[in-house]
């Protein structure tokens, strides 16, 4: 795979990382409730599926078919993701204390639910979802086939849809609603690693193992735009009839993600490891940036600009998030260099 293709993935993941920030800040809220709903509640729902599909693609393209080597690749990926998740959990303990997370409702069971499914902070659910979803797709692929992986993942997504954006179509008081009520004692949303992540990881796996369709960039862009438009229409209709329990999962998110991925693979831009790592930390750190922007605005009496003005608030959070990410990547890279740098004694003896 050529570097420009990976550069496209780097850029699209950075863009959708900023869309996640938009989802949590409401850029148009002080201008138009309708425009903000379309952006923050509909268009941004393409962001996490892109993360999952690119993760599936990059993981499955490394697999060789050798069971021992592939297990080693899986364990390495899970270990790195788990380490990042642990760092993020610790990082957000102060904010959790401030929010009252460790109140009387806090139990060992609630902690287990959050660590495995919901995340210990509102955006951290993505990391356990990635690990669980990857484990599910990997096991199915090894036991059956990639077609079976897609079929099972698709079935899980349908179950997830009925617990998310399509929950309102379930008959009230029926047996199936009681089943979902039981499920919601184990996790808060079906937007998790069991029902949500596998299908997008499977689409990425399919893209890694099968030749890219011979479509022009314009064709992929058009198909993406049409699919995204249908997703916006889908979400608008569902909300108009007050059907969603939550609004993370949509049917047309599948083709929209698929075509956006293949379009991004055709972008002729350079790949950058540093830029790629910024995206990771923008996602991890942006809630802290939200707190810093709000606190800074209050301390300087600039609430009218950076809190009341939703667009400026969004822009400020993005800038602070990117700045914090750049500093974090720089610090990690310097620590890595110092760790691998030969000691003075070794240099003197050489």
C-alpha positions as CSV (number, residue, x, y, z in Angstrom):
1,X,0.0,0.0,0.0
2,X,1.4,3.4,-1.0
3,X,2.1,6.1,1.5
4,X,-0.4,8.6,0.0
5,X,-3.2,6.1,0.8
6,X,-2.1,6.1,4.5
7,X,-1.8,9.8,4.4
8,X,-5.5,9.9,3.4
9,X,-6.4,7.8,6.4
10,X,-4.3,10.0,8.7
11,X,-6.2,13.1,7.4
12,X,-9.7,11.6,7.6
13,X,-9.0,10.3,11.1
14,X,-7.8,13.8,12.2
15,X,-10.9,15.4,10.7
16,X,-13.3,13.0,12.4
17,X,-11.5,13.5,15.7
18,X,-12.5,17.2,15.4
19,X,-16.0,16.0,14.6
20,X,-16.0,14.2,17.9
21,X,-15.1,17.5,19.6
22,X,-18.0,19.1,17.7
23,X,-20.3,16.4,19.0
24,X,-19.4,17.3,22.5
25,X,-19.4,21.1,22.2
26,X,-22.3,22.0,19.8
27,X,-20.6,24.5,17.5
28,X,-23.8,25.9,16.0
29,X,-25.9,25.8,19.2
30,X,-26.0,29.6,19.8
31,X,-26.9,30.2,16.1
32,X,-29.4,27.6,15.1
33,X,-30.7,24.6,17.0
34,X,-31.6,22.9,13.7
35,X,-28.1,23.4,12.2
36,X,-26.5,22.2,15.4
37,X,-28.7,19.1,15.5
38,X,-27.7,18.2,12.0
39,X,-24.0,18.6,12.8
40,X,-23.7,17.5,16.3
41,X,-26.3,14.7,16.4
42,X,-26.2,13.4,12.8
43,X,-23.2,14.3,10.7
44,X,-20.7,13.6,13.6
45,X,-22.1,10.1,13.9
46,X,-19.8,9.1,11.1
47,X,-16.7,9.8,13.2
48,X,-16.4,6.7,15.4
49,X,-17.3,4.3,12.6
50,X,-14.4,5.7,10.6
51,X,-12.1,5.1,13.6
52,X,-13.3,1.5,13.8
53,X,-13.1,0.7,10.1
54,X,-9.6,2.1,9.7
55,X,-8.5,0.2,12.8
56,X,-9.9,-3.0,11.3
57,X,-8.2,-2.3,8.0
58,X,-4.8,-1.5,9.6
59,X,-5.0,-4.5,11.9
60,X,-6.1,-7.2,9.4
61,X,-3.6,-6.1,6.8
62,X,-0.9,-7.2,9.2
63,X,-2.2,-10.8,9.6
64,X,-0.4,-13.4,7.7
65,X,-2.6,-16.5,8.2
66,X,0.0,-18.1,10.5
67,X,-2.0,-18.7,13.7
68,X,1.0,-18.1,16.1
69,X,2.1,-14.9,14.4
70,X,-1.5,-13.6,14.1
71,X,-2.1,-14.3,17.8
72,X,1.1,-12.4,18.6
73,X,-0.1,-9.5,16.5
74,X,-3.5,-9.5,18.3
75,X,-2.0,-9.6,21.7
76,X,0.4,-6.8,20.9
77,X,-2.5,-4.6,19.6
78,X,-4.6,-5.4,22.7
79,X,-1.8,-4.7,25.0
80,X,-1.1,-1.3,23.4
81,X,-4.7,-0.3,23.4
82,X,-5.2,-1.5,27.0
83,X,-2.2,0.5,28.1
84,X,-3.7,3.6,26.5
85,X,-7.0,2.9,28.1
86,X,-5.4,2.5,31.5
87,X,-3.6,5.8,31.1
88,X,-6.8,7.5,30.1
89,X,-8.7,6.1,33.1
90,X,-6.1,7.4,35.5
91,X,-5.9,10.7,33.7
92,X,-9.7,11.3,34.2
93,X,-9.8,10.3,37.9
94,X,-9.6,14.0,39.0
95,X,-12.5,15.0,36.8
96,X,-14.5,12.0,37.9
97,X,-13.9,13.0,41.5
98,X,-15.1,16.5,40.7
99,X,-18.2,15.2,38.9
100,X,-19.1,12.9,41.9
101,X,-18.4,9.7,40.1
102,X,-17.3,8.0,43.3
103,X,-20.6,8.8,45.1
104,X,-22.9,6.4,46.9
105,X,-24.0,4.9,43.6
106,X,-20.5,3.8,42.9
107,X,-20.0,0.0,43.3
108,X,-17.6,-2.7,42.1
109,X,-20.3,-3.7,39.6
110,X,-20.8,-0.2,38.2
111,X,-17.0,0.1,37.9
112,X,-16.9,-3.2,36.0
113,X,-19.7,-2.0,33.6
114,X,-17.8,1.2,32.9
115,X,-14.4,-0.4,32.4
116,X,-15.7,-3.1,30.0
117,X,-18.6,-1.3,28.2
118,X,-19.4,2.3,29.0
119,X,-16.0,3.8,29.7
120,X,-15.1,5.6,33.0
121,X,-15.6,9.0,31.3
122,X,-18.1,9.8,28.6
123,X,-15.8,9.4,25.6
124,X,-13.6,6.5,26.8
125,X,-16.1,3.8,25.8
126,X,-14.4,3.7,22.4
127,X,-11.2,2.0,23.8
128,X,-12.9,-1.0,25.4
129,X,-15.3,-1.2,22.5
130,X,-12.3,-1.4,20.1
131,X,-10.7,-4.2,22.1
132,X,-13.9,-6.2,22.6
133,X,-15.0,-5.7,19.0
134,X,-11.6,-6.7,17.6
135,X,-11.6,-9.9,19.8
136,X,-15.0,-10.8,18.5
137,X,-14.2,-10.4,14.8
138,X,-10.8,-12.1,15.2
139,X,-12.4,-15.2,16.8
140,X,-15.2,-15.5,14.2
141,X,-12.7,-15.1,11.4
142,X,-10.5,-17.8,12.8
143,X,-13.4,-20.2,13.5
144,X,-15.4,-19.6,10.3
145,X,-14.6,-17.1,7.5
146,X,-14.6,-13.5,6.7
147,X,-18.1,-13.8,5.2
148,X,-19.3,-15.3,8.5
149,X,-17.6,-12.4,10.3
150,X,-19.5,-9.9,8.3
151,X,-22.8,-11.8,8.8
152,X,-22.4,-12.2,12.6
153,X,-21.2,-8.6,12.9
154,X,-24.2,-7.4,10.8
155,X,-26.6,-9.3,13.0
156,X,-25.1,-7.8,16.2
157,X,-25.4,-4.4,14.6
158,X,-29.1,-4.9,14.0
159,X,-29.6,-5.9,17.6
160,X,-27.7,-2.8,18.6
161,X,-29.9,-0.6,16.3
162,X,-33.0,-1.8,18.1
163,X,-31.5,-0.7,21.4
164,X,-30.3,2.6,20.1
165,X,-31.8,4.8,17.3
166,X,-34.6,2.3,16.5
167,X,-35.6,1.5,20.1
168,X,-39.0,3.3,19.8
169,X,-40.3,0.8,17.2
170,X,-40.3,-2.0,19.8
171,X,-43.7,-2.9,21.2
172,X,-44.1,-1.4,24.6
173,X,-44.3,-4.0,27.4
174,X,-43.4,-6.8,25.1
175,X,-40.9,-9.6,25.8
176,X,-38.3,-8.1,23.6
177,X,-38.4,-4.8,25.5
178,X,-37.9,-6.8,28.7
179,X,-34.9,-8.4,27.1
180,X,-33.4,-5.1,26.3
181,X,-34.2,-3.8,29.8
182,X,-32.2,-6.7,31.1
183,X,-29.3,-5.9,28.7
184,X,-29.3,-2.3,30.0
185,X,-28.5,-3.5,33.5
186,X,-25.2,-4.8,32.1
187,X,-24.4,-1.7,30.0
188,X,-26.0,1.6,29.4
189,X,-26.0,1.6,25.6
190,X,-25.9,-0.9,22.8
191,X,-23.3,1.5,21.3
192,X,-20.5,-0.7,22.6
193,X,-17.9,-3.2,21.6
194,X,-20.4,-6.1,21.4
195,X,-23.0,-4.6,19.1
196,X,-21.5,-1.5,17.5
197,X,-17.8,-2.0,16.8
198,X,-17.7,-5.4,15.1
199,X,-19.4,-4.5,11.9
200,X,-17.1,-1.5,11.2
201,X,-14.0,-3.5,12.1
202,X,-15.3,-6.3,9.8
203,X,-15.7,-3.8,6.9
204,X,-12.1,-2.7,7.6
205,X,-11.0,-6.4,7.5
206,X,-12.8,-6.9,4.3
207,X,-11.1,-3.9,2.7
208,X,-7.7,-5.2,3.9
209,X,-8.2,-8.6,2.4
210,X,-9.9,-7.8,-0.9
211,X,-8.9,-5.5,-3.7
212,X,-10.3,-2.0,-3.6
213,X,-13.2,-1.6,-6.1
214,X,-12.2,0.2,-9.3
215,X,-14.0,3.5,-8.7
216,X,-12.8,7.0,-9.3
217,X,-12.3,9.4,-6.4
218,X,-15.3,11.3,-7.7
219,X,-17.5,8.2,-7.7
220,X,-16.5,7.4,-4.1
221,X,-17.0,11.0,-3.0
222,X,-20.5,11.0,-4.6
223,X,-21.5,7.7,-3.1
224,X,-20.3,8.9,0.3
225,X,-22.2,12.2,0.0
226,X,-25.4,10.3,-1.0
227,X,-25.0,7.8,1.8
228,X,-24.4,10.6,4.3
229,X,-27.4,12.5,3.1
230,X,-29.5,9.4,3.5
231,X,-28.1,9.0,7.1
232,X,-29.1,12.6,7.8
233,X,-32.6,11.9,6.5
234,X,-32.8,8.7,8.4
235,X,-31.8,10.4,11.7
236,X,-34.2,13.3,11.1
237,X,-37.2,11.0,10.5
238,X,-36.4,8.9,13.6
239,X,-36.0,12.0,15.8
240,X,-39.2,13.6,14.4
241,X,-41.1,10.5,15.6
242,X,-39.1,10.4,18.9
243,X,-38.0,6.9,18.2
244,X,-34.3,6.9,19.4
245,X,-33.3,5.8,22.9
246,X,-29.9,7.0,22.0
247,X,-28.7,8.3,18.6
248,X,-25.4,6.7,17.8
249,X,-26.3,3.9,15.4
250,X,-27.8,4.4,11.9
251,X,-28.3,2.0,9.0
252,X,-26.8,4.4,6.4
253,X,-23.7,4.9,8.6
254,X,-22.5,1.6,7.1
255,X,-22.3,2.7,3.4
256,X,-21.3,6.3,4.3
257,X,-18.3,4.9,6.3
258,X,-17.4,2.4,3.6
259,X,-17.4,4.9,0.7
260,X,-15.6,7.6,2.8
261,X,-12.9,5.1,3.7
262,X,-12.3,4.2,0.1
263,X,-12.4,7.8,-1.0
264,X,-9.8,8.8,1.7
265,X,-7.6,6.0,0.4
266,X,-7.4,7.8,-2.9
267,X,-6.3,11.1,-1.5
268,X,-2.8,12.1,-2.7
269,X,-1.4,13.4,0.6
270,X,1.7,12.4,2.7
271,X,1.5,10.2,5.7
272,X,2.8,11.5,9.0
273,X,3.4,9.5,12.2
274,X,3.4,12.6,14.3
275,X,0.1,13.8,12.8
276,X,-1.3,10.4,13.3
277,X,-0.5,10.4,17.0
278,X,-2.0,13.9,17.4
279,X,-5.4,12.4,16.4
280,X,-5.2,9.8,19.1
281,X,-4.6,12.4,21.8
282,X,-7.1,14.9,20.5
283,X,-9.7,12.2,21.1
284,X,-8.4,11.4,24.5
285,X,-7.7,14.9,25.8
286,X,-10.6,17.0,24.4
287,X,-12.9,16.8,27.4
288,X,-10.0,18.2,29.5
289,X,-9.7,21.0,26.9
290,X,-13.4,21.7,27.3
291,X,-12.9,22.2,31.0
292,X,-9.8,24.3,30.5
293,X,-11.5,26.6,28.0
294,X,-14.6,27.1,30.2
295,X,-12.4,27.7,33.3
296,X,-10.1,30.1,31.4
297,X,-13.1,32.0,30.0
298,X,-14.6,32.3,33.5
299,X,-11.3,33.4,35.1
300,X,-10.8,36.1,32.4
301,X,-14.4,37.1,32.3
302,X,-14.6,36.1,28.6
303,X,-17.6,33.8,29.0
304,X,-19.5,35.8,26.3
305,X,-16.9,35.0,23.7
306,X,-15.7,31.5,24.6
307,X,-18.7,29.9,26.3
308,X,-21.8,31.8,25.1
309,X,-20.6,31.8,21.5
310,X,-20.7,28.1,20.7
311,X,-18.6,28.4,17.5
312,X,-15.8,30.2,19.3
313,X,-16.1,27.7,22.1
314,X,-15.7,24.9,19.6
315,X,-12.7,26.6,17.9
316,X,-11.0,27.2,21.2
317,X,-11.5,23.7,22.4
318,X,-10.0,22.4,19.1
319,X,-7.0,24.6,19.4
320,X,-6.4,23.7,23.0
321,X,-6.9,20.0,22.2
322,X,-4.4,20.1,19.3
323,X,-1.9,22.0,21.4
324,X,-2.2,19.6,24.3
325,X,-1.9,16.7,21.9
326,X,1.2,18.1,20.2
327,X,2.9,18.6,23.6
328,X,2.0,15.1,24.7
329,X,3.3,13.5,21.5
330,X,6.5,15.5,21.8
331,X,7.0,14.4,25.4
332,X,6.3,10.8,24.7
333,X,8.7,10.9,21.7
334,X,11.4,12.4,23.8
335,X,10.9,9.9,26.5
336,X,11.1,7.1,24.0
337,X,14.4,8.6,22.6
338,X,15.9,8.9,26.0
339,X,14.9,5.3,26.8
340,X,16.7,4.0,23.7
341,X,19.7,6.3,23.9
342,X,23.0,4.6,24.8
343,X,24.3,5.5,28.2
344,X,27.5,7.6,28.6
345,X,29.3,4.5,29.9
346,X,28.3,2.5,26.8
347,X,29.4,5.4,24.5
348,X,32.8,5.6,26.3
349,X,33.4,1.9,25.9
350,X,32.6,1.8,22.2
